[in-house]
């Protein structure tokens, strides 16, 4: 198909996944996508997520405890660090896609893992989301249109900025909205917040998540930086620590800033 349309086809042989199949598979494929985007200078990533994917995600979030922003789930167009993620099929049900493929006699493949109901998402799909879509497709489509409109009014667009390995944005001063944006940033870095981490972020000014990132709320700004277990061994100068004390920079954030002078200058500017 790539040859027919004069496109380049990139493939990856993934390693065997022994546990946490769904999250690990997601991490592998997005890491692959991002490396391709970076090395080839691509601007957009188009994925084949459809209405069924979005609906089963919504049901899963609802059943474990979620608000409007989390239930809204996937967006049709989403800006990531250095590319735009586009989901052009998000308004279409899987059966509509099957009908199109059948009518046009287009060959397609079914992932065999889709039948494995030991994977939670598949269990939700086969037992709940697919039967509901069969009966109430038009109503579910309308509901997602309304949810998208509501999300825009609940969570305004925030400019997410990057300097080296620092990602930051201006706090909305609405805790749940800030956590939603933190989650969005971390997903773009291939990390998904757990329910317990979301709860901790409601009460903690600074948190290490997944032993991979530090999330720090410093006055009007949210800072996200990589975490290293060796950070505690770094010896920082008295002068540096004094500046951090005056600016009330969280101690967990300081080792990263001490090793990244340009980033530290920007943080000083923001907090001053």
VENSULSUL-V713085 format. One record per residue. N is the residue number from 1. PSI is psi as a letter, one per 30 degrees, with the letter a starting at -180 (* if undefined). BURIAL is 1 if it has 16 or more other ideal C-beta (glycine too) atoms within 10 Angstrom, else 0. Layout:
N;PSI;BURIAL
N;PSI;BURIAL
//
This chain:
1;e;0
2;e;0
3;e;0
4;e;0
5;g;0
6;h;0
7;l;0
8;k;0
9;k;0
10;k;0
11;l;0
12;k;0
13;j;0
14;l;0
15;l;0
16;k;0
17;j;0
18;f;0
19;l;0
20;h;0
21;e;0
22;e;0
23;e;0
24;e;0
25;e;0
26;e;0
27;e;0
28;e;0
29;e;0
30;e;1
31;e;0
32;e;0
33;e;1
34;e;1
35;e;0
36;e;1
37;e;1
38;e;0
39;f;0
40;f;0
41;h;0
42;l;0
43;e;0
44;k;0
45;j;1
46;k;0
47;l;1
48;g;0
49;k;1
50;a;1
51;e;1
52;e;1
53;e;1
54;e;1
55;e;1
56;e;1
57;e;1
58;e;1
59;e;1
60;e;1
61;e;1
62;e;0
63;f;0
64;f;0
65;j;0
66;l;1
67;a;0
68;e;0
69;e;1
70;e;1
71;e;1
72;e;1
73;b;1
74;k;1
75;l;0
76;e;0
77;k;0
78;k;0
79;k;0
80;a;1
81;e;0
82;g;0
83;l;1
84;k;0
85;k;1
86;k;1
87;i;1
88;f;0
89;g;1
90;f;1
91;f;0
92;k;1
93;l;1
94;e;1
95;e;0
96;e;0
97;e;1
98;e;0
99;e;0
100;e;0
101;e;0
102;e;0
103;e;0
104;g;0
105;h;0
106;k;0
107;k;0
108;l;0
109;k;0
110;k;0
111;k;0
112;f;0
113;f;0
114;f;0
115;f;0
116;j;0
117;g;0
118;f;0
119;k;0
120;e;0
121;e;1
122;e;1
123;e;0
124;e;1
125;e;1
126;e;0
127;f;0
128;d;0
129;e;1
130;e;1
131;e;0
132;e;0
133;e;1
134;e;0
135;e;0
136;h;0
137;e;0
138;e;0
139;e;0
140;e;1
141;e;0
142;e;0
143;e;0
144;e;1
145;e;0
146;e;0
147;e;1
148;e;0
149;e;0
150;e;0
151;e;1
152;e;0
153;e;0
154;e;1
155;j;1
156;l;0
157;k;0
158;k;1
159;j;0
160;k;1
161;l;0
162;k;0
163;j;0
164;b;0
165;g;0
166;k;1
167;k;1
168;l;1
169;l;1
170;k;0
171;k;1
172;f;1
173;g;0
174;j;0
175;e;0
176;e;1
177;e;1
178;e;1
179;e;1
180;e;1
181;e;1
182;e;1
183;e;1
184;e;1
185;e;1
186;e;1
187;e;1
188;f;1
189;g;1
190;g;0
191;k;1
192;k;0
193;k;1
194;l;0
195;e;0
196;e;0
197;e;1
198;e;1
199;e;0
200;e;0
201;f;1
202;f;0
203;f;0
204;k;0
205;f;0
206;k;1
207;k;1
208;k;1
209;k;1
210;g;0
211;g;0
212;e;0
213;l;1
214;k;1
215;k;1
216;k;1
217;j;1
218;j;1
219;c;0
220;g;0
221;k;0
222;k;1
223;k;1
224;k;1
225;l;1
226;k;0
227;k;1
228;k;0
229;f;0
230;f;0
231;e;1
232;f;0
233;f;0
234;k;0
235;j;0
236;k;0
237;l;0
238;e;0
239;e;0
240;e;0
241;e;0
242;e;0
243;e;1
244;e;1
245;e;0
246;e;0
247;f;0
248;h;0
249;k;1
250;k;1
251;e;0
252;f;1
253;f;1
254;e;1
255;e;1
256;e;1
257;e;1
258;e;1
259;f;0
260;i;1
261;e;0
262;e;0
263;e;1
264;e;1
265;e;0
266;e;1
267;e;1
268;e;0
269;e;0
270;e;1
271;f;1
272;*;0
//
